[in-house]
Amino acid sequence: MARVDALRVSAYTIPTDYPEADGTLAWNSTTMVLVELRAGDHHGLGYTYADVAVAYLIESHLRDLIIGHDPMAIPAAWLRMTRQVRNLGESGLSAMAIAAVDVALWDLKARTLGLPLATLLGPAHDAVPLYGSGGFTSYPIDRLQAQLAGWAEQGLGAVKMKIGTDPAADPARVHAAREAIGPDVALYVDANGAYTRKQALALAHHFKEVDDVTWFEEPVSSDDLAGLRLLRDHGPAGMDIAAGEYGYTPSYFRRLLEAGAVDVLQADATRCGGITGFLHAAALAQSHNLQLSAHTAPALHLHPCMAVPELRNLEYFHDHLRIENMLFEGVQQPVDGALQPDLSRPGMGLELRREEAERYRVYGDW
């Protein structure tokens, strides 16, 4: 069987369609770092949402490990990459660099075998439930309501909005969101760690009582395990505490779970070392009798989510779904609030729209 004989890295920076912000950060563009592998007649692609510095890190530290590697031996490649970045630190940019390569390896392996990735991984579901996600704190009320109501009208059973920039104004914004989506769609909120423990606890009770918010994501910093546990223990019944999107290594997820800090564990394959790391997080969640929720990047997460037994949902994130539909052929669209993979296409079923992507390229010599 052919070994990996080429690795290409490119990066694309795409402006947002409107200024975006959450409780602790603001941005006006998003960068995708793309890895393309070839082994004989087969190819695979993977990507992460990160800084362009990740592209250079892949070129300088990971390329030589992957060229010549057996694409069937993905665990061995993952271990070699994690050891290679020891002195750089396994978290952050290093983990995102590994993620892009790991996803490309899984895509390549599935294409080499002529299988959809979901089939290679072993599906546990027929479809992956979605929740619409956006509702940025930079949005005026009319834009917030229109976006969330649009997802409700598409049949998504839950939507999520950002809060935390102005805690005093958040109750009114959350109420406006509830008015827009009606009583039958679940409403989630995400503070991105913006609140103090006491603020978060008071607002949790208000959001649940007034607008039936059932998911509170990162009410305090995801590094404040005691604070998350406080919210989980003393927040209102019927409201789940979620965190984990900033987990980069299995040890982080283990600490979060052992602290009893969450009702739902989140993981992001574009950050936590790719599909290999994502499946590690899923196994840890299952071992603690908790569900896993996939963070953003819906086109990338679709196939691995199919293989997660205790799956809660997949975040249908405005920023990334817009970019993925723009840059890739083969992106699946929601049906009845869920995504289903196209099992007639091998791998993840994605192909880069090169002419469209070229408009946004900031790294890579083609």
C-alpha positions as CSV (number, residue, x, y, z in Angstrom):
1,M,0.0,0.0,0.0
2,A,1.3,3.5,-0.9
3,R,2.7,5.7,1.8
4,V,2.2,9.4,2.1
5,D,4.3,11.0,-0.6
6,A,3.1,14.7,-0.5
7,L,1.9,17.1,2.1
8,R,0.7,20.6,1.2
9,V,-0.3,23.3,3.6
10,S,-2.3,26.5,2.8
11,A,-4.3,29.1,4.8
12,Y,-7.3,31.2,3.9
13,T,-8.6,34.3,5.8
14,I,-12.2,35.0,5.2
15,P,-13.9,38.3,6.4
16,T,-17.0,37.8,8.5
17,D,-20.3,39.0,7.0
18,Y,-20.8,41.3,10.0
19,P,-18.6,42.2,13.0
20,E,-18.7,39.3,15.5
21,A,-18.1,39.3,19.2
22,D,-18.8,37.2,22.3
23,G,-18.4,37.8,26.0
24,T,-14.6,38.0,26.0
25,L,-13.4,38.5,22.3
26,A,-14.2,40.3,19.1
27,W,-13.2,39.5,15.5
28,N,-13.8,40.4,11.9
29,S,-12.3,37.4,10.0
30,T,-11.6,33.7,10.4
31,T,-8.6,31.8,9.2
32,M,-8.7,28.2,8.0
33,V,-5.4,26.2,7.8
34,L,-5.8,23.4,5.3
35,V,-3.6,20.2,4.9
36,E,-3.7,18.1,1.8
37,L,-2.0,14.7,1.7
38,R,-1.3,12.3,-1.2
39,A,-0.4,8.6,-1.2
40,G,-0.1,7.2,-4.6
41,D,-3.4,7.8,-6.5
42,H,-5.3,8.8,-3.3
43,H,-5.6,12.1,-1.5
44,G,-7.0,13.4,1.7
45,L,-7.7,16.8,3.3
46,G,-8.0,18.2,6.8
47,Y,-8.2,21.6,8.4
48,T,-8.4,23.7,11.5
49,Y,-9.6,27.2,12.3
50,A,-6.5,28.8,13.7
51,D,-3.8,31.5,13.1
52,V,-1.7,31.3,10.0
53,A,1.2,30.5,12.3
54,V,-0.2,26.9,12.4
55,A,0.6,26.5,8.8
56,Y,4.3,27.3,9.3
57,L,4.3,24.9,12.4
58,I,3.1,22.1,10.2
59,E,5.7,22.8,7.6
60,S,8.5,23.1,10.0
61,H,7.7,20.4,12.6
62,L,5.3,17.8,11.3
63,R,5.8,17.4,7.5
64,D,8.9,15.2,7.7
65,L,7.2,12.9,10.2
66,I,4.3,12.3,7.8
67,I,6.0,12.0,4.5
68,G,6.7,8.3,4.1
69,H,4.2,7.3,6.8
70,D,1.7,4.5,6.3
71,P,-1.7,6.2,6.1
72,M,-3.3,3.2,7.7
73,A,-1.3,3.7,10.9
74,I,-2.9,6.8,12.2
75,P,-2.4,6.2,16.0
76,A,1.3,5.9,15.3
77,A,1.3,9.2,13.4
78,W,-0.6,10.9,16.2
79,L,1.8,9.7,18.8
80,R,4.8,10.8,16.8
81,M,3.3,14.2,16.2
82,T,2.5,14.8,19.9
83,R,6.0,13.8,20.9
84,Q,7.5,16.0,18.2
85,V,5.9,19.2,19.8
86,R,6.9,18.3,23.4
87,N,9.2,21.4,23.7
88,L,6.6,23.6,22.0
89,G,3.8,22.5,24.3
90,E,1.1,20.1,23.3
91,S,-1.8,22.6,23.6
92,G,-2.8,25.6,21.6
93,L,-1.2,26.0,18.2
94,S,0.6,22.7,18.4
95,A,-2.6,20.7,19.0
96,M,-4.4,22.6,16.1
97,A,-1.5,21.8,13.8
98,I,-1.7,18.1,14.8
99,A,-5.5,18.3,14.3
100,A,-5.3,19.4,10.7
101,V,-2.8,16.6,9.8
102,D,-4.7,14.0,11.7
103,V,-8.0,14.8,10.0
104,A,-6.3,14.7,6.6
105,L,-4.9,11.2,7.5
106,W,-8.3,9.9,8.4
107,D,-9.8,11.3,5.2
108,L,-6.9,9.8,3.2
109,K,-7.3,6.4,4.9
110,A,-11.0,6.3,4.2
111,R,-10.5,7.3,0.5
112,T,-7.8,4.7,0.1
113,L,-10.2,2.1,1.3
114,G,-13.0,3.5,-0.8
115,L,-15.2,4.1,2.2
116,P,-17.1,7.1,3.7
117,L,-15.3,8.1,6.9
118,A,-18.4,7.4,9.0
119,T,-18.4,3.8,7.7
120,L,-14.7,3.4,8.4
121,L,-15.2,4.7,12.0
122,G,-18.4,2.6,12.5
123,P,-21.6,4.6,12.8
124,A,-23.7,4.6,16.0
125,H,-26.4,6.9,14.5
126,D,-28.3,7.5,11.3
127,A,-28.0,11.3,11.5
128,V,-26.4,14.0,13.7
129,P,-28.7,16.5,15.5
130,L,-27.8,20.1,15.2
131,Y,-28.2,23.3,17.1
132,G,-28.0,26.7,15.4
133,S,-25.2,28.9,16.8
134,G,-24.4,32.5,16.4
135,G,-26.3,35.4,18.0
136,F,-23.1,37.3,18.6
137,T,-23.1,40.1,21.2
138,S,-22.2,42.5,18.4
139,Y,-25.5,41.9,16.7
140,P,-28.4,44.4,17.2
141,I,-31.6,42.9,18.4
142,D,-33.2,42.7,15.0
143,R,-30.3,40.7,13.5
144,L,-30.1,38.4,16.6
145,Q,-33.8,37.6,16.3
146,A,-33.7,37.1,12.5
147,Q,-30.8,34.7,12.7
148,L,-32.2,32.6,15.5
149,A,-35.7,32.5,14.1
150,G,-34.3,31.4,10.7
151,W,-32.7,28.3,12.3
152,A,-36.0,27.6,14.1
153,E,-37.9,27.8,10.8
154,Q,-35.3,25.4,9.2
155,G,-36.4,22.8,11.8
156,L,-33.4,23.0,14.2
157,G,-34.6,22.0,17.6
158,A,-32.2,24.3,19.5
159,V,-30.4,27.6,19.0
160,K,-27.5,29.3,20.9
161,M,-26.6,32.9,21.4
162,K,-23.6,34.7,22.9
163,I,-23.9,36.7,26.1
164,G,-21.5,38.4,28.6
165,T,-20.3,41.6,26.9
166,D,-22.9,43.6,28.9
167,P,-24.3,41.5,31.8
168,A,-26.9,44.2,32.6
169,A,-28.3,44.0,29.1
170,D,-28.2,40.2,28.8
171,P,-31.6,39.4,30.3
172,A,-33.3,41.6,27.8
173,R,-31.3,40.1,24.9
174,V,-32.1,36.6,26.0
175,H,-35.8,37.4,26.3
176,A,-35.8,38.9,22.8
177,A,-34.3,35.6,21.5
178,R,-37.0,33.6,23.2
179,E,-39.7,35.8,21.6
180,A,-38.1,35.2,18.2
181,I,-37.9,31.4,18.4
182,G,-41.1,30.7,20.3
183,P,-41.7,28.3,23.1
184,D,-40.9,25.0,21.4
185,V,-37.3,25.5,20.4
186,A,-34.6,25.0,23.1
187,L,-32.6,28.1,23.9
188,Y,-28.9,27.9,24.8
189,V,-26.6,30.7,26.0
190,D,-22.8,30.9,25.9
191,A,-20.9,33.4,28.1
192,N,-17.4,32.4,26.9
193,G,-16.2,32.7,30.5
194,A,-17.2,36.3,30.9
195,Y,-19.0,36.2,34.2
196,T,-17.9,35.9,37.8
197,R,-19.3,33.0,39.8
198,K,-21.9,35.1,41.6
199,Q,-23.0,36.8,38.4
200,A,-23.3,33.5,36.5
201,L,-25.3,31.9,39.3
202,A,-27.8,34.7,39.6
203,L,-28.2,35.0,35.8
204,A,-28.6,31.2,35.5
205,H,-31.7,31.2,37.7
206,H,-33.1,34.3,35.9
207,F,-32.6,32.8,32.4
208,K,-34.2,29.5,33.4
209,E,-37.1,31.0,35.2
210,V,-38.0,33.7,32.7
211,D,-37.0,32.3,29.3
212,D,-36.5,28.5,30.0
213,V,-32.8,28.5,29.0
214,T,-31.7,24.9,29.2
215,W,-27.9,25.1,28.3
216,F,-25.4,27.5,29.9
217,E,-22.0,27.2,28.2
218,E,-18.9,28.5,30.0
219,P,-20.7,30.7,32.5
220,V,-17.3,31.2,34.0
221,S,-13.8,30.4,32.6
222,S,-13.4,26.8,31.5
223,D,-10.3,26.8,33.6
224,D,-12.3,27.5,36.7
225,L,-13.3,23.9,37.4
226,A,-14.6,24.8,40.9
227,G,-16.7,27.6,39.5
228,L,-18.2,25.3,36.8
229,R,-18.9,22.7,39.5
230,L,-20.6,25.4,41.6
231,L,-22.9,26.3,38.8
232,R,-23.6,22.7,38.1
233,D,-24.5,22.0,41.8
234,H,-26.4,25.2,42.6
235,G,-27.8,26.3,39.3
236,P,-31.5,25.6,38.4
237,A,-32.8,22.2,37.6
238,G,-33.1,21.5,33.9
239,M,-30.1,23.7,32.9
240,D,-27.0,21.9,31.7
241,I,-23.6,23.3,32.2
242,A,-21.3,22.8,29.1
243,A,-17.6,23.3,28.5
244,G,-14.6,21.7,26.9
245,E,-14.2,23.6,23.6
246,Y,-10.8,24.8,24.7
247,G,-9.6,21.3,25.6
248,Y,-6.5,20.4,23.6
249,T,-5.3,17.2,25.3
250,P,-6.9,14.1,26.8
251,S,-5.6,15.1,30.2
252,Y,-7.6,18.4,30.1
253,F,-10.9,16.5,29.4
254,R,-10.1,14.0,32.2
255,R,-9.6,16.9,34.7
256,L,-12.8,18.5,33.6
257,L,-14.7,15.3,34.0
258,E,-13.1,14.2,37.3
259,A,-14.0,17.6,38.8
260,G,-17.6,17.0,38.0
261,A,-17.6,20.4,36.2
262,V,-20.0,19.7,33.3
263,D,-23.3,18.1,32.4
264,V,-22.2,17.9,28.8
265,L,-18.6,17.7,27.6
266,Q,-17.7,19.7,24.5
267,A,-14.8,18.8,22.2
268,D,-13.5,20.3,19.0
269,A,-11.6,18.1,16.6
270,T,-9.9,21.1,15.0
271,R,-8.3,21.9,18.4
272,C,-7.9,18.6,20.4
273,G,-5.6,16.8,18.0
274,G,-8.0,15.9,15.3
275,I,-10.4,13.0,15.0
276,T,-8.1,10.9,17.0
277,G,-8.2,13.3,19.9
278,F,-12.0,13.9,19.5
279,L,-12.6,10.1,19.8
280,H,-10.4,10.1,23.0
281,A,-12.7,12.9,24.4
282,A,-15.8,10.9,23.5
283,A,-14.5,7.8,25.2
284,L,-13.7,9.8,28.4
285,A,-17.2,11.3,28.4
286,Q,-18.8,7.9,28.0
287,S,-16.7,6.6,30.8
288,H,-18.3,9.3,33.0
289,N,-21.8,8.6,31.8
290,L,-22.0,12.0,30.0
291,Q,-22.8,13.0,26.5
292,L,-20.4,14.7,24.1
293,S,-21.2,17.7,22.0
294,A,-19.1,18.7,19.0
295,H,-17.9,22.3,18.9
296,T,-18.3,24.2,15.5
297,A,-16.8,23.0,12.2
298,P,-19.9,21.1,11.2
299,A,-18.6,19.7,7.9
300,L,-15.5,18.3,9.6
301,H,-17.4,16.9,12.6
302,L,-20.2,15.2,10.8
303,H,-18.5,11.8,10.1
304,P,-16.8,11.4,13.5
305,C,-20.0,12.4,15.3
306,M,-21.7,9.5,13.6
307,A,-19.3,7.2,15.5
308,V,-19.9,8.7,19.0
309,P,-22.3,6.5,21.0
310,E,-23.2,9.1,23.6
311,L,-23.7,12.1,21.2
312,R,-25.7,15.1,22.3
313,N,-25.4,17.3,19.2
314,L,-23.2,19.2,16.8
315,E,-22.9,23.0,16.8
316,Y,-24.1,24.5,13.4
317,F,-21.9,27.6,13.8
318,H,-22.7,30.5,11.6
319,D,-19.1,31.5,10.9
320,H,-17.9,28.0,9.9
321,L,-20.9,26.8,8.0
322,R,-20.6,29.9,5.9
323,I,-16.9,29.2,5.2
324,E,-17.4,25.5,4.6
325,N,-20.2,26.1,2.1
326,M,-18.1,28.7,0.4
327,L,-14.8,26.7,0.1
328,F,-15.9,23.0,-0.2
329,E,-18.0,20.9,-2.5
330,G,-19.9,18.1,-0.8
331,V,-21.1,20.0,2.3
332,Q,-24.3,18.5,3.6
333,Q,-27.4,20.6,4.4
334,P,-29.7,20.1,7.3
335,V,-32.8,18.0,7.0
336,D,-35.3,17.9,9.9
337,G,-32.8,19.6,12.2
338,A,-30.0,17.1,11.5
339,L,-27.1,16.3,9.1
340,Q,-26.6,13.0,7.3
341,P,-23.4,12.1,5.5
342,D,-23.4,11.3,1.8
343,L,-22.4,7.7,1.9
344,S,-21.8,7.6,-1.8
345,R,-18.7,9.8,-1.3
346,P,-15.4,8.4,0.2
347,G,-13.7,10.0,3.1
348,M,-15.4,13.2,4.5
349,G,-16.9,13.8,1.0
350,L,-15.3,17.2,0.7
351,E,-13.3,18.7,-2.2
352,L,-11.7,22.2,-2.1
353,R,-13.2,24.8,-4.5
354,R,-9.7,26.0,-5.5
355,E,-10.8,29.0,-7.6
356,E,-13.0,30.3,-4.8
357,A,-10.4,29.6,-2.1
358,E,-7.6,31.3,-4.0
359,R,-9.4,34.7,-3.4
360,Y,-8.7,34.3,0.4
361,R,-5.3,32.5,0.4
362,V,-2.7,34.0,2.8
363,Y,-0.3,31.1,2.9
364,G,0.9,28.4,0.5
365,D,2.6,28.5,-2.8
366,W,0.5,26.9,-5.5
